[in-house]
Amino acid sequence: MRSIWNGAISFGLVSIPIKLVNATESRSVSFRQIHTQDGGRIRYRKVCELDDQEVSQAEIGKAYEDADGTMIPITDEDLASLPLPTTKTIDIVAFVPASEIDPLQIDGAYYLAANGVPAAKPYTLLREALKRSKKVGLAKFALRGRERLGMLRVVDDVIAMHGLLWPDEVRRPEGVAPETDVTIRDAELDLADALMDTLGDVDLDSLHDDYRQAVEELIAAKAEGVELEPQPAPAGGGKVIDLMAALESSVRAAKEARGDEAAEVSAPVTELKPRKKAAAKKAASKEAAKKTAAGPAAKKTAAKKTAAAKSSKTASSKSSAKKTAAKKTAARKRAS
């Protein structure tokens, strides 16, 4: 990788010669502007608005435009004469926990490479100190004509530096949050948690730019004179009418997409109280109906049992009376 800046890290009285290289690169597809009628390139020329003449890069300087439109010329010599101690130095000013850095401040990323053999030991010392402390270094450095803020951390065996915006460059989120009062139920939060758990972690290396791939395929097809069939547009998200239903559907879809055992497990839906009351009322109504229906039948059964008992008693009495009469008749015959 080609270095874009050479200097040194100032770590107290320790100076570490380093080279700065870009840690990221843009993979987006770039286009040229053309004249649609004949395909000719459209180019921009730098023209002075006073004499309407094109000027070369050597003739172009810089100026600050005042509020009234006045141009105040500023030369490179003017800027070079300013006291800027970080022109060739990454000056570490503090070591803080990474959690104290607002992610909104993070800007470009760079790798810091040791510049030469003598720089290897102090470079390794700073790297191992950062690892053991579990902190990041806050530093000032100058790049492209301005002083910047940076954060040093360890990536594998390399010291990386993230450019940071100054705190006053991060805008406050005033007027961004919803202004209406919204109540979130526990059941909705439970489903949101279930959806987050179902989506789970992801291997960042597996993610790629689908749009860039489609653009590259389109360019390749046009270069070969092939017309691609238009792809159907993805269904846009409509208004969420039933939040609970949308969350439940999202959980099911996420589980099916993962294809794991969780797909067979139903989402943990917490029933709402009104539904429980309604279910209880229905159960009570059914129980009462059963009792009402069972009442007449029970009474009839009881009546039958009572009648049978009476009939049995009557028959028993008659039988006893007959036996007594028979005994008396036999006794009289013996006596005579």
Disulfide bonds with the S-S distance in Angstrom:
none
